[in-house]
Structures are given as structure tokens and as C-alpha cells.
Amino acid sequence: MPRGDGTGPPSGSGPGRGRGAGRGGKGAGRMRGTTPGAGPGGDCVCPNCGARISHRVGTPCYNLICTKCGTKMVRG
Ligand SMILES: [Zn+2]
């Protein structure tokens, strides 16, 4: 294998420039809960101001609106 006068690999495999490195999204990831379909009980939480209200069975938290800031509630 003649080698020494290497001109380098034909197609350089350098570190590609910028791609990936996702910039943080704004919205909080939805459904990062531990239990899918959390059972009855628990709280609904406002992701914006942190207000909590007790969850009503049969009413998904995201159907509730925070009484303080108007943000949709999420499962707490
Ligand atoms: Zn709120």
C-alpha cells in the first residue's frame, strides 16, 4: 500500500457544519407525565402561572382554562 503522499480522503468527512443542534423549543413538551392516562383524582396545573385546581373526572385538564391567566391547564 503506497502511502505517505496522501492527499487525503476524496471526500472529506469533516464535522458537518451546523445542522442539528436543535434550539430549545418554546412550548413545554406535552405529556411528559409518567403515567399515561393518569387515573382519577389529582390536579390540573396551569403551565403558565402554576395555579392548580382539582381535576374533575370526565373533564380533561386541557379543557379547563386557568382562571388567573387563561392558559389551558395541563395534568398536574
Ligand atoms: Zn394560569
N, CA, C, O and the ligand as a Tripos MOL2 file, in Angstrom:
@<TRIPOS>MOLECULE
protein
  305   303    77     0     0
PROTEIN
NO_CHARGES

@<TRIPOS>ATOM
      1 N           0.8240   -1.2130    0.0000 N.3       1 MET1
      2 CA          0.0000    0.0000    0.0000 C.3       1 MET1
      3 C           0.8530    1.2540    0.0000 C.2       1 MET1
      4 O           1.3720    1.6540    1.0420 O.2       1 MET1
      5 N           0.9920    1.8450   -1.0970 N.am      2 PRO2
      6 CA          1.7320    3.1090   -1.1690 C.3       2 PRO2
      7 C           1.0080    4.1790   -0.3770 C.2       2 PRO2
      8 O          -0.1700    4.4740   -0.5780 O.2       2 PRO2
      9 N           1.7300    4.7010    0.4710 N.am      3 ARG3
     10 CA          1.0080    5.6290    1.3300 C.3       3 ARG3
     11 C           2.0270    6.6070    1.8490 C.2       3 ARG3
     12 O           3.1760    6.2110    2.0450 O.2       3 ARG3
     13 N           1.7100    7.7830    2.0730 N.am      4 GLY4
     14 CA          2.7150    8.7300    2.5420 C.3       4 GLY4
     15 C           2.5030   10.0670    1.8670 C.2       4 GLY4
     16 O           2.6190   11.1280    2.4800 O.2       4 GLY4
     17 N           2.1910    9.9850    0.5900 N.am      5 ASP5
     18 CA          1.9350   11.2460   -0.1000 C.3       5 ASP5
     19 C           0.4350   11.4870   -0.1210 C.2       5 ASP5
     20 O          -0.1460   11.9640   -1.0960 O.2       5 ASP5
     21 N          -0.1070   11.1590    0.9180 N.am      6 GLY6
     22 CA         -1.5610   11.1870    0.9810 C.3       6 GLY6
     23 C          -2.1280   12.5650    0.6670 C.2       6 GLY6
     24 O          -1.6490   13.5970    1.1360 O.2       6 GLY6
     25 N          -3.1110   12.5280   -0.1030 N.am      7 THR7
     26 CA         -3.7830   13.7910   -0.4000 C.3       7 THR7
     27 C          -5.0970   13.8560    0.3490 C.2       7 THR7
     28 O          -5.9540   14.7110    0.1250 O.2       7 THR7
     29 N          -5.1910   12.9590    1.1940 N.am      8 GLY8
     30 CA         -6.4110   12.9840    1.9870 C.3       8 GLY8
     31 C          -7.4990   12.1960    1.3090 C.2       8 GLY8
     32 O          -7.4520   11.9230    0.1090 O.2       8 GLY8
     33 N          -8.4200   11.8610    2.0590 N.am      9 PRO9
     34 CA         -9.5620   11.1110    1.5320 C.3       9 PRO9
     35 C         -10.3100   11.9600    0.5110 C.2       9 PRO9
     36 O         -10.4310   13.1740    0.6740 O.2       9 PRO9
     37 N         -10.7970   11.3330   -0.5160 N.am     10 PRO10
     38 CA        -11.5020   12.0440   -1.5870 C.3      10 PRO10
     39 C         -12.6470   12.8970   -1.0730 C.2      10 PRO10
     40 O         -12.8080   14.0580   -1.4480 O.2      10 PRO10
     41 N         -13.3780   12.3270   -0.2650 N.am     11 SER11
     42 CA        -14.4880   13.1210    0.2470 C.3      11 SER11
     43 C         -14.2930   13.3120    1.7450 C.2      11 SER11
     44 O         -14.5640   12.4360    2.5660 O.2      11 SER11
     45 N         -13.8260   14.4630    2.0360 N.am     12 GLY12
     46 CA        -13.5140   14.7270    3.4450 C.3      12 GLY12
     47 C         -14.7200   14.4810    4.3150 C.2      12 GLY12
     48 O         -15.8640   14.7810    3.9760 O.2      12 GLY12
     49 N         -14.4050   13.9420    5.4070 N.am     13 SER13
     50 CA        -15.5050   13.7200    6.3240 C.3      13 SER13
     51 C         -15.2930   14.5680    7.5640 C.2      13 SER13
     52 O         -15.0770   14.0730    8.6700 O.2      13 SER13
     53 N         -15.3630   15.8110    7.3390 N.am     14 GLY14
     54 CA        -15.1880   16.7080    8.4770 C.3      14 GLY14
     55 C         -16.4750   16.7750    9.2470 C.2      14 GLY14
     56 O         -17.4940   16.1960    8.8720 O.2      14 GLY14
     57 N         -16.3960   17.4680   10.2840 N.am     15 PRO15
     58 CA        -17.6180   17.6890   11.0550 C.3      15 PRO15
     59 C         -18.5420   18.5980   10.2660 C.2      15 PRO15
     60 O         -18.2210   19.7570   10.0040 O.2      15 PRO15
     61 N         -19.6160   18.0960    9.9170 N.am     16 GLY16
     62 CA        -20.5600   18.8950    9.1330 C.3      16 GLY16
     63 C         -20.8830   20.1890    9.8510 C.2      16 GLY16
     64 O         -20.9110   20.2580   11.0800 O.2      16 GLY16
     65 N         -21.1200   21.1910    9.0610 N.am     17 ARG17
     66 CA        -21.4390   22.4200    9.7400 C.3      17 ARG17
     67 C         -22.9270   22.5160    9.9780 C.2      17 ARG17
     68 O         -23.7580   21.9460    9.2700 O.2      17 ARG17
     69 N         -23.1870   23.2150   10.9390 N.am     18 GLY18
     70 CA        -24.4730   23.4360   11.5610 C.3      18 GLY18
     71 C         -25.6580   22.7250   10.9940 C.2      18 GLY18
     72 O         -26.0890   22.9830    9.8690 O.2      18 GLY18
     73 N         -26.1230   21.9250   11.6990 N.am     19 ARG19
     74 CA        -27.3320   21.1870   11.3820 C.3      19 ARG19
     75 C         -27.5820   20.3860   12.6220 C.2      19 ARG19
     76 O         -26.6400   19.9390   13.2770 O.2      19 ARG19
     77 N         -28.7480   20.2090   12.9330 N.am     20 GLY20
     78 CA        -28.9970   19.5930   14.2210 C.3      20 GLY20
     79 C         -28.8530   20.6680   15.2710 C.2      20 GLY20
     80 O         -29.2210   21.8180   15.0340 O.2      20 GLY20
     81 N         -28.3510   20.3340   16.3680 N.am     21 ALA21
     82 CA        -28.2300   21.3090   17.4420 C.3      21 ALA21
     83 C         -29.5410   22.0560   17.6020 C.2      21 ALA21
     84 O         -29.5950   23.2830   17.5060 O.2      21 ALA21
     85 N         -30.5280   21.3400   17.8320 N.am     22 GLY22
     86 CA        -31.8520   21.9520   17.9260 C.3      22 GLY22
     87 C         -31.8920   23.0450   18.9630 C.2      22 GLY22
     88 O         -31.3590   22.9070   20.0640 O.2      22 GLY22
     89 N         -32.5130   24.0990   18.6010 N.am     23 ARG23
     90 CA        -32.6530   25.1510   19.5800 C.3      23 ARG23
     91 C         -33.8870   24.8690   20.4000 C.2      23 ARG23
     92 O         -34.9050   24.4070   19.8850 O.2      23 ARG23
     93 N         -33.7880   25.1390   21.6290 N.am     24 GLY24
     94 CA        -34.8780   24.7780   22.5280 C.3      24 GLY24
     95 C         -36.2080   25.3160   22.0510 C.2      24 GLY24
     96 O         -36.3450   26.4960   21.7310 O.2      24 GLY24
     97 N         -37.1480   24.4600   22.0130 N.am     25 GLY25
     98 CA        -38.4760   24.9210   21.6310 C.3      25 GLY25
     99 C         -39.0560   25.7740   22.7240 C.2      25 GLY25
    100 O         -38.5370   25.8290   23.8390 O.2      25 GLY25
    101 N         -40.1120   26.4200   22.3980 N.am     26 LYS26
    102 CA        -40.6850   27.2750   23.4160 C.3      26 LYS26
    103 C         -41.6660   26.5350   24.2960 C.2      26 LYS26
    104 O         -41.5500   26.5420   25.5210 O.2      26 LYS26
    105 N         -42.6280   25.8990   23.6670 N.am     27 GLY27
    106 CA        -43.6550   25.2530   24.4730 C.3      27 GLY27
    107 C         -43.0890   24.1300   25.2930 C.2      27 GLY27
    108 O         -42.1610   23.4380   24.8720 O.2      27 GLY27
    109 N         -43.6210   23.9590   26.4080 N.am     28 ALA28
    110 CA        -43.2030   22.8260   27.2220 C.3      28 ALA28
    111 C         -43.7020   21.5620   26.5490 C.2      28 ALA28
    112 O         -44.8120   21.5220   26.0180 O.2      28 ALA28
    113 N         -42.9080   20.5750   26.5750 N.am     29 GLY29
    114 CA        -43.3200   19.3260   25.9470 C.3      29 GLY29
    115 C         -44.6180   18.8620   26.5370 C.2      29 GLY29
    116 O         -44.8120   18.9140   27.7510 O.2      29 GLY29
    117 N         -45.5010   18.4110   25.6960 N.am     30 ARG30
    118 CA        -46.7470   17.9720   26.2390 C.3      30 ARG30
    119 C         -46.6290   16.5270   26.6220 C.2      30 ARG30
    120 O         -45.9070   15.7450   26.0030 O.2      30 ARG30
    121 N         -47.3330   16.2050   27.6250 N.am     31 MET31
    122 CA        -47.3710   14.8250   28.0400 C.3      31 MET31
    123 C         -46.0250   14.2650   28.3940 C.2      31 MET31
    124 O         -45.5580   13.3090   27.7750 O.2      31 MET31
    125 N         -45.4130   14.8350   29.3600 N.am     32 ARG32
    126 CA        -44.2000   14.2350   29.8040 C.3      32 ARG32
    127 C         -44.4870   13.4970   31.0920 C.2      32 ARG32
    128 O         -43.5970   13.1890   31.8850 O.2      32 ARG32
    129 N         -45.7320   13.2350   31.2610 N.am     33 GLY33
    130 CA        -46.1480   12.5930   32.5070 C.3      33 GLY33
    131 C         -45.5930   11.1940   32.6150 C.2      33 GLY33
    132 O         -45.0810   10.6240   31.6510 O.2      33 GLY33
    133 N         -45.7040   10.6840   33.7540 N.am     34 THR34
    134 CA        -45.1570    9.3580   33.9780 C.3      34 THR34
    135 C         -46.1760    8.2990   33.6110 C.2      34 THR34
    136 O         -45.8490    7.2720   33.0160 O.2      34 THR34
    137 N         -47.3800    8.5620   33.9670 N.am     35 THR35
    138 CA        -48.4100    7.5680   33.7090 C.3      35 THR35
    139 C         -49.3460    8.0320   32.6040 C.2      35 THR35
    140 O         -49.9720    9.0850   32.7190 O.2      35 THR35
    141 N         -49.4390    7.2840   31.5800 N.am     36 PRO36
    142 CA        -50.3800    7.6460   30.5190 C.3      36 PRO36
    143 C         -51.7920    7.4880   31.0270 C.2      36 PRO36
    144 O         -52.1550    6.4670   31.6120 O.2      36 PRO36
    145 N         -52.5720    8.5050   30.7950 N.am     37 GLY37
    146 CA        -53.9350    8.4330   31.2690 C.3      37 GLY37
    147 C         -53.9830    8.3000   32.7660 C.2      37 GLY37
    148 O         -54.4750    7.3130   33.3120 O.2      37 GLY37
    149 N         -53.4730    9.2960   33.4040 N.am     38 ALA38
    150 CA        -53.4650    9.2720   34.8540 C.3      38 ALA38
    151 C         -54.8780    9.0280   35.3600 C.2      38 ALA38
    152 O         -55.8610    9.5110   34.7980 O.2      38 ALA38
    153 N         -54.9400    8.3080   36.3730 N.am     39 GLY39
    154 CA        -56.2490    7.9210   36.8830 C.3      39 GLY39
    155 C         -57.0240    9.1020   37.4220 C.2      39 GLY39
    156 O         -56.6020   10.2510   37.2880 O.2      39 GLY39
    157 N         -58.1360    8.8200   38.0190 N.am     40 PRO40
    158 CA        -58.9710    9.8600   38.5940 C.3      40 PRO40
    159 C         -58.2460   10.5390   39.7430 C.2      40 PRO40
    160 O         -57.3150    9.9950   40.3360 O.2      40 PRO40
    161 N         -58.6900   11.7020   40.0250 N.am     41 GLY41
    162 CA        -58.0420   12.4210   41.1040 C.3      41 GLY41
    163 C         -56.8620   13.2010   40.5820 C.2      41 GLY41
    164 O         -56.5700   13.1910   39.3860 O.2      41 GLY41
    165 N         -56.1990   13.8650   41.4720 N.am     42 GLY42
    166 CA        -55.0540   14.6510   41.0510 C.3      42 GLY42
    167 C         -55.4500   16.0810   40.7510 C.2      42 GLY42
    168 O         -56.5750   16.5070   41.0130 O.2      42 GLY42
    169 N         -54.5240   16.7900   40.2110 N.am     43 ASP43
    170 CA        -54.7560   18.1990   39.9440 C.3      43 ASP43
    171 C         -54.5030   18.5290   38.4910 C.2      43 ASP43
    172 O         -53.7730   17.8390   37.7800 O.2      43 ASP43
    173 N         -55.1230   19.5910   38.0850 N.am     44 CYS44
    174 CA        -54.7670   20.1880   36.8180 C.3      44 CYS44
    175 C         -53.9150   21.4060   37.1600 C.2      44 CYS44
    176 O         -54.2010   22.1430   38.1040 O.2      44 CYS44
    177 N         -52.8920   21.5900   36.3900 N.am     45 VAL45
    178 CA        -51.9550   22.6610   36.6910 C.3      45 VAL45
    179 C         -51.8300   23.5960   35.5060 C.2      45 VAL45
    180 O         -51.8130   23.1690   34.3510 O.2      45 VAL45
    181 N         -51.7450   24.8590   35.8080 N.am     46 CYS46
    182 CA        -51.5150   25.8300   34.7490 C.3      46 CYS46
    183 C         -50.0140   25.8820   34.4620 C.2      46 CYS46
    184 O         -49.2170   26.1780   35.3530 O.2      46 CYS46
    185 N         -49.6390   25.5990   33.2380 N.am     47 PRO47
    186 CA        -48.2110   25.5870   32.9020 C.3      47 PRO47
    187 C         -47.6470   26.9930   32.8590 C.2      47 PRO47
    188 O         -46.4320   27.1850   32.8130 O.2      47 PRO47
    189 N         -48.5100   27.9460   32.8730 N.am     48 ASN48
    190 CA        -48.0400   29.3230   32.7550 C.3      48 ASN48
    191 C         -47.7930   29.9600   34.1110 C.2      48 ASN48
    192 O         -46.7220   30.5120   34.3620 O.2      48 ASN48
    193 N         -48.7850   29.8800   34.9780 N.am     49 CYS49
    194 CA        -48.6330   30.5610   36.2640 C.3      49 CYS49
    195 C         -48.5710   29.5950   37.4310 C.2      49 CYS49
    196 O         -48.2940   29.9850   38.5660 O.2      49 CYS49
    197 N         -48.8280   28.3410   37.1410 N.am     50 GLY50
    198 CA        -48.6520   27.3580   38.2000 C.3      50 GLY50
    199 C         -49.8750   27.1520   39.0760 C.2      50 GLY50
    200 O         -49.8150   26.4190   40.0630 O.2      50 GLY50
    201 N         -50.9490   27.7710   38.7370 N.am     51 ALA51
    202 CA        -52.1500   27.5830   39.5360 C.3      51 ALA51
    203 C         -52.6250   26.1410   39.4210 C.2      51 ALA51
    204 O         -52.5070   25.5070   38.3720 O.2      51 ALA51
    205 N         -53.1440   25.6610   40.4850 N.am     52 ARG52
    206 CA        -53.6380   24.2860   40.4730 C.3      52 ARG52
    207 C         -55.1110   24.2720   40.8210 C.2      52 ARG52
    208 O         -55.5760   25.0300   41.6730 O.2      52 ARG52
    209 N         -55.8160   23.4220   40.1650 N.am     53 ILE53
    210 CA        -57.1860   23.1880   40.5530 C.3      53 ILE53
    211 C         -57.3900   21.6870   40.5610 C.2      53 ILE53
    212 O         -56.6970   20.9520   39.8570 O.2      53 ILE53
    213 N         -58.3170   21.2480   41.3390 N.am     54 SER54
    214 CA        -58.5140   19.8140   41.4300 C.3      54 SER54
    215 C         -59.1250   19.3060   40.1330 C.2      54 SER54
    216 O         -60.0230   19.9200   39.5550 O.2      54 SER54
    217 N         -58.6250   18.2020   39.7120 N.am     55 HIS55
    218 CA        -59.0840   17.6100   38.4660 C.3      55 HIS55
    219 C         -60.4710   17.0230   38.6410 C.2      55 HIS55
    220 O         -60.7910   16.3850   39.6440 O.2      55 HIS55
    221 N         -61.2640   17.2630   37.6440 N.am     56 ARG56
    222 CA        -62.6000   16.6740   37.7020 C.3      56 ARG56
    223 C         -62.6340   15.4810   36.7770 C.2      56 ARG56
    224 O         -62.2540   15.5700   35.6100 O.2      56 ARG56
    225 N         -63.0830   14.3900   37.2970 N.am     57 VAL57
    226 CA        -63.1630   13.1890   36.4770 C.3      57 VAL57
    227 C         -64.1140   13.4420   35.3130 C.2      57 VAL57
    228 O         -65.2230   13.9470   35.4870 O.2      57 VAL57
    229 N         -63.6630   13.0880   34.1610 N.am     58 GLY58
    230 CA        -64.5220   13.2620   32.9970 C.3      58 GLY58
    231 C         -64.2530   14.5660   32.2680 C.2      58 GLY58
    232 O         -64.7410   14.7830   31.1590 O.2      58 GLY58
    233 N         -63.4850   15.4170   32.8890 N.am     59 THR59
    234 CA        -63.1260   16.6710   32.2450 C.3      59 THR59
    235 C         -61.6200   16.7460   32.0910 C.2      59 THR59
    236 O         -60.8940   16.9480   33.0640 O.2      59 THR59
    237 N         -61.1650   16.5830   30.8830 N.am     60 PRO60
    238 CA        -59.7200   16.6330   30.6740 C.3      60 PRO60
    239 C         -59.1680   17.9900   31.0870 C.2      60 PRO60
    240 O         -59.7960   19.0280   30.8790 O.2      60 PRO60
    241 N         -58.0060   17.9550   31.6630 N.am     61 CYS61
    242 CA        -57.4200   19.2050   32.1410 C.3      61 CYS61
    243 C         -57.2800   20.2140   31.0250 C.2      61 CYS61
    244 O         -57.4290   21.4160   31.2450 O.2      61 CYS61
    245 N         -56.9970   19.7390   29.8410 N.am     62 TYR62
    246 CA        -56.7720   20.6860   28.7510 C.3      62 TYR62
    247 C         -58.0590   21.3380   28.2820 C.2      62 TYR62
    248 O         -58.0550   22.2160   27.4190 O.2      62 TYR62
    249 N         -59.1600   20.8910   28.8680 N.am     63 ASN63
    250 CA        -60.4140   21.5670   28.5670 C.3      63 ASN63
    251 C         -60.6840   22.6770   29.5730 C.2      63 ASN63
    252 O         -61.6360   23.4460   29.4400 O.2      63 ASN63
    253 N         -59.8440   22.7380   30.5520 N.am     64 LEU64
    254 CA        -60.0250   23.7510   31.5780 C.3      64 LEU64
    255 C         -59.1220   24.9400   31.2920 C.2      64 LEU64
    256 O         -58.0320   24.8040   30.7370 O.2      64 LEU64
    257 N         -59.5940   26.0710   31.6770 N.am     65 ILE65
    258 CA        -58.8360   27.2900   31.4550 C.3      65 ILE65
    259 C         -58.4490   27.8700   32.8050 C.2      65 ILE65
    260 O         -59.2620   27.9550   33.7260 O.2      65 ILE65
    261 N         -57.2180   28.2550   32.8950 N.am     66 CYS66
    262 CA        -56.7610   28.8570   34.1380 C.3      66 CYS66
    263 C         -57.5580   30.1240   34.4150 C.2      66 CYS66
    264 O         -57.7230   30.9880   33.5540 O.2      66 CYS66
    265 N         -58.0380   30.2000   35.6340 N.am     67 THR67
    266 CA        -58.8600   31.3560   35.9730 C.3      67 THR67
    267 C         -58.0140   32.6000   36.1770 C.2      67 THR67
    268 O         -58.5370   33.7130   36.2430 O.2      67 THR67
    269 N         -56.7390   32.4130   36.2730 N.am     68 LYS68
    270 CA        -55.8720   33.5710   36.5180 C.3      68 LYS68
    271 C         -55.3190   34.1490   35.2300 C.2      68 LYS68
    272 O         -55.2960   35.3640   35.0340 O.2      68 LYS68
    273 N         -54.8740   33.2610   34.3570 N.am     69 CYS69
    274 CA        -54.1980   33.7830   33.1760 C.3      69 CYS69
    275 C         -54.8060   33.2870   31.8820 C.2      69 CYS69
    276 O         -54.4220   33.7260   30.7980 O.2      69 CYS69
    277 N         -55.7390   32.3880   31.9910 N.am     70 GLY70
    278 CA        -56.4340   31.9720   30.7720 C.3      70 GLY70
    279 C         -55.7150   30.9220   29.9630 C.2      70 GLY70
    280 O         -56.0940   30.6340   28.8280 O.2      70 GLY70
    281 N         -54.6850   30.3530   30.5380 N.am     71 THR71
    282 CA        -53.9430   29.3160   29.8260 C.3      71 THR71
    283 C         -54.6290   27.9730   30.0100 C.2      71 THR71
    284 O         -55.2350   27.7030   31.0470 O.2      71 THR71
    285 N         -54.5260   27.1580   29.0110 N.am     72 LYS72
    286 CA        -55.0820   25.8210   29.1580 C.3      72 LYS72
    287 C         -54.3370   25.0710   30.2360 C.2      72 LYS72
    288 O         -53.1100   25.1180   30.3320 O.2      72 LYS72
    289 N         -55.1000   24.3920   31.0260 N.am     73 MET73
    290 CA        -54.4820   23.6290   32.0980 C.3      73 MET73
    291 C         -53.9020   22.3360   31.5500 C.2      73 MET73
    292 O         -54.2950   21.8430   30.4920 O.2      73 MET73
    293 N         -52.9740   21.8190   32.2920 N.am     74 VAL74
    294 CA        -52.4300   20.5170   31.9340 C.3      74 VAL74
    295 C         -52.5120   19.6140   33.1570 C.2      74 VAL74
    296 O         -52.7480   20.0640   34.2780 O.2      74 VAL74
    297 N         -52.3150   18.3670   32.9120 N.am     75 ARG75
    298 CA        -52.3840   17.4180   34.0200 C.3      75 ARG75
    299 C         -51.2460   17.6750   34.9780 C.2      75 ARG75
    300 O         -50.0900   17.8080   34.5760 O.2      75 ARG75
    301 N         -51.5870   17.7420   36.2390 N.am     76 GLY76
    302 CA        -50.5410   18.0190   37.2050 C.3      76 GLY76
    303 C         -49.9750   16.7820   37.8270 C.2      76 GLY76
    304 O         -49.0780   16.8670   38.6670 O.2      76 GLY76
    305 ZN        -52.5160   30.3870   34.8860 Zn       77 ZN77
@<TRIPOS>BOND
     1     1     2 1
     2     2     3 1
     3     3     4 2
     4     3     5 am
     5     5     6 1
     6     6     7 1
     7     7     8 2
     8     7     9 am
     9     9    10 1
    10    10    11 1
    11    11    12 2
    12    11    13 am
    13    13    14 1
    14    14    15 1
    15    15    16 2
    16    15    17 am
    17    17    18 1
    18    18    19 1
    19    19    20 2
    20    19    21 am
    21    21    22 1
    22    22    23 1
    23    23    24 2
    24    23    25 am
    25    25    26 1
    26    26    27 1
    27    27    28 2
    28    27    29 am
    29    29    30 1
    30    30    31 1
    31    31    32 2
    32    31    33 am
    33    33    34 1
    34    34    35 1
    35    35    36 2
    36    35    37 am
    37    37    38 1
    38    38    39 1
    39    39    40 2
    40    39    41 am
    41    41    42 1
    42    42    43 1
    43    43    44 2
    44    43    45 am
    45    45    46 1
    46    46    47 1
    47    47    48 2
    48    47    49 am
    49    49    50 1
    50    50    51 1
    51    51    52 2
    52    51    53 am
    53    53    54 1
    54    54    55 1
    55    55    56 2
    56    55    57 am
    57    57    58 1
    58    58    59 1
    59    59    60 2
    60    59    61 am
    61    61    62 1
    62    62    63 1
    63    63    64 2
    64    63    65 am
    65    65    66 1
    66    66    67 1
    67    67    68 2
    68    67    69 am
    69    69    70 1
    70    70    71 1
    71    71    72 2
    72    71    73 am
    73    73    74 1
    74    74    75 1
    75    75    76 2
    76    75    77 am
    77    77    78 1
    78    78    79 1
    79    79    80 2
    80    79    81 am
    81    81    82 1
    82    82    83 1
    83    83    84 2
    84    83    85 am
    85    85    86 1
    86    86    87 1
    87    87    88 2
    88    87    89 am
    89    89    90 1
    90    90    91 1
    91    91    92 2
    92    91    93 am
    93    93    94 1
    94    94    95 1
    95    95    96 2
    96    95    97 am
    97    97    98 1
    98    98    99 1
    99    99   100 2
   100    99   101 am
   101   101   102 1
   102   102   103 1
   103   103   104 2
   104   103   105 am
   105   105   106 1
   106   106   107 1
   107   107   108 2
   108   107   109 am
   109   109   110 1
   110   110   111 1
   111   111   112 2
   112   111   113 am
   113   113   114 1
   114   114   115 1
   115   115   116 2
   116   115   117 am
   117   117   118 1
   118   118   119 1
   119   119   120 2
   120   119   121 am
   121   121   122 1
   122   122   123 1
   123   123   124 2
   124   123   125 am
   125   125   126 1
   126   126   127 1
   127   127   128 2
   128   127   129 am
   129   129   130 1
   130   130   131 1
   131   131   132 2
   132   131   133 am
   133   133   134 1
   134   134   135 1
   135   135   136 2
   136   135   137 am
   137   137   138 1
   138   138   139 1
   139   139   140 2
   140   139   141 am
   141   141   142 1
   142   142   143 1
   143   143   144 2
   144   143   145 am
   145   145   146 1
   146   146   147 1
   147   147   148 2
   148   147   149 am
   149   149   150 1
   150   150   151 1
   151   151   152 2
   152   151   153 am
   153   153   154 1
   154   154   155 1
   155   155   156 2
   156   155   157 am
   157   157   158 1
   158   158   159 1
   159   159   160 2
   160   159   161 am
   161   161   162 1
   162   162   163 1
   163   163   164 2
   164   163   165 am
   165   165   166 1
   166   166   167 1
   167   167   168 2
   168   167   169 am
   169   169   170 1
   170   170   171 1
   171   171   172 2
   172   171   173 am
   173   173   174 1
   174   174   175 1
   175   175   176 2
   176   175   177 am
   177   177   178 1
   178   178   179 1
   179   179   180 2
   180   179   181 am
   181   181   182 1
   182   182   183 1
   183   183   184 2
   184   183   185 am
   185   185   186 1
   186   186   187 1
   187   187   188 2
   188   187   189 am
   189   189   190 1
   190   190   191 1
   191   191   192 2
   192   191   193 am
   193   193   194 1
   194   194   195 1
   195   195   196 2
   196   195   197 am
   197   197   198 1
   198   198   199 1
   199   199   200 2
   200   199   201 am
   201   201   202 1
   202   202   203 1
   203   203   204 2
   204   203   205 am
   205   205   206 1
   206   206   207 1
   207   207   208 2
   208   207   209 am
   209   209   210 1
   210   210   211 1
   211   211   212 2
   212   211   213 am
   213   213   214 1
   214   214   215 1
   215   215   216 2
   216   215   217 am
   217   217   218 1
   218   218   219 1
   219   219   220 2
   220   219   221 am
   221   221   222 1
   222   222   223 1
   223   223   224 2
   224   223   225 am
   225   225   226 1
   226   226   227 1
   227   227   228 2
   228   227   229 am
   229   229   230 1
   230   230   231 1
   231   231   232 2
   232   231   233 am
   233   233   234 1
   234   234   235 1
   235   235   236 2
   236   235   237 am
   237   237   238 1
   238   238   239 1
   239   239   240 2
   240   239   241 am
   241   241   242 1
   242   242   243 1
   243   243   244 2
   244   243   245 am
   245   245   246 1
   246   246   247 1
   247   247   248 2
   248   247   249 am
   249   249   250 1
   250   250   251 1
   251   251   252 2
   252   251   253 am
   253   253   254 1
   254   254   255 1
   255   255   256 2
   256   255   257 am
   257   257   258 1
   258   258   259 1
   259   259   260 2
   260   259   261 am
   261   261   262 1
   262   262   263 1
   263   263   264 2
   264   263   265 am
   265   265   266 1
   266   266   267 1
   267   267   268 2
   268   267   269 am
   269   269   270 1
   270   270   271 1
   271   271   272 2
   272   271   273 am
   273   273   274 1
   274   274   275 1
   275   275   276 2
   276   275   277 am
   277   277   278 1
   278   278   279 1
   279   279   280 2
   280   279   281 am
   281   281   282 1
   282   282   283 1
   283   283   284 2
   284   283   285 am
   285   285   286 1
   286   286   287 1
   287   287   288 2
   288   287   289 am
   289   289   290 1
   290   290   291 1
   291   291   292 2
   292   291   293 am
   293   293   294 1
   294   294   295 1
   295   295   296 2
   296   295   297 am
   297   297   298 1
   298   298   299 1
   299   299   300 2
   300   299   301 am
   301   301   302 1
   302   302   303 1
   303   303   304 2
@<TRIPOS>SUBSTRUCTURE
     1 MET1         2 RESIDUE 1 A MET
     2 PRO2         6 RESIDUE 1 A PRO
     3 ARG3        10 RESIDUE 1 A ARG
     4 GLY4        14 RESIDUE 1 A GLY
     5 ASP5        18 RESIDUE 1 A ASP
     6 GLY6        22 RESIDUE 1 A GLY
     7 THR7        26 RESIDUE 1 A THR
     8 GLY8        30 RESIDUE 1 A GLY
     9 PRO9        34 RESIDUE 1 A PRO
    10 PRO10       38 RESIDUE 1 A PRO
    11 SER11       42 RESIDUE 1 A SER
    12 GLY12       46 RESIDUE 1 A GLY
    13 SER13       50 RESIDUE 1 A SER
    14 GLY14       54 RESIDUE 1 A GLY
    15 PRO15       58 RESIDUE 1 A PRO
    16 GLY16       62 RESIDUE 1 A GLY
    17 ARG17       66 RESIDUE 1 A ARG
    18 GLY18       70 RESIDUE 1 A GLY
    19 ARG19       74 RESIDUE 1 A ARG
    20 GLY20       78 RESIDUE 1 A GLY
    21 ALA21       82 RESIDUE 1 A ALA
    22 GLY22       86 RESIDUE 1 A GLY
    23 ARG23       90 RESIDUE 1 A ARG
    24 GLY24       94 RESIDUE 1 A GLY
    25 GLY25       98 RESIDUE 1 A GLY
    26 LYS26      102 RESIDUE 1 A LYS
    27 GLY27      106 RESIDUE 1 A GLY
    28 ALA28      110 RESIDUE 1 A ALA
    29 GLY29      114 RESIDUE 1 A GLY
    30 ARG30      118 RESIDUE 1 A ARG
    31 MET31      122 RESIDUE 1 A MET
    32 ARG32      126 RESIDUE 1 A ARG
    33 GLY33      130 RESIDUE 1 A GLY
    34 THR34      134 RESIDUE 1 A THR
    35 THR35      138 RESIDUE 1 A THR
    36 PRO36      142 RESIDUE 1 A PRO
    37 GLY37      146 RESIDUE 1 A GLY
    38 ALA38      150 RESIDUE 1 A ALA
    39 GLY39      154 RESIDUE 1 A GLY
    40 PRO40      158 RESIDUE 1 A PRO
    41 GLY41      162 RESIDUE 1 A GLY
    42 GLY42      166 RESIDUE 1 A GLY
    43 ASP43      170 RESIDUE 1 A ASP
    44 CYS44      174 RESIDUE 1 A CYS
    45 VAL45      178 RESIDUE 1 A VAL
    46 CYS46      182 RESIDUE 1 A CYS
    47 PRO47      186 RESIDUE 1 A PRO
    48 ASN48      190 RESIDUE 1 A ASN
    49 CYS49      194 RESIDUE 1 A CYS
    50 GLY50      198 RESIDUE 1 A GLY
    51 ALA51      202 RESIDUE 1 A ALA
    52 ARG52      206 RESIDUE 1 A ARG
    53 ILE53      210 RESIDUE 1 A ILE
    54 SER54      214 RESIDUE 1 A SER
    55 HIS55      218 RESIDUE 1 A HIS
    56 ARG56      222 RESIDUE 1 A ARG
    57 VAL57      226 RESIDUE 1 A VAL
    58 GLY58      230 RESIDUE 1 A GLY
    59 THR59      234 RESIDUE 1 A THR
    60 PRO60      238 RESIDUE 1 A PRO
    61 CYS61      242 RESIDUE 1 A CYS
    62 TYR62      246 RESIDUE 1 A TYR
    63 ASN63      250 RESIDUE 1 A ASN
    64 LEU64      254 RESIDUE 1 A LEU
    65 ILE65      258 RESIDUE 1 A ILE
    66 CYS66      262 RESIDUE 1 A CYS
    67 THR67      266 RESIDUE 1 A THR
    68 LYS68      270 RESIDUE 1 A LYS
    69 CYS69      274 RESIDUE 1 A CYS
    70 GLY70      278 RESIDUE 1 A GLY
    71 THR71      282 RESIDUE 1 A THR
    72 LYS72      286 RESIDUE 1 A LYS
    73 MET73      290 RESIDUE 1 A MET
    74 VAL74      294 RESIDUE 1 A VAL
    75 ARG75      298 RESIDUE 1 A ARG
    76 GLY76      302 RESIDUE 1 A GLY
    77 ZN77       305 GROUP 0 **** ****
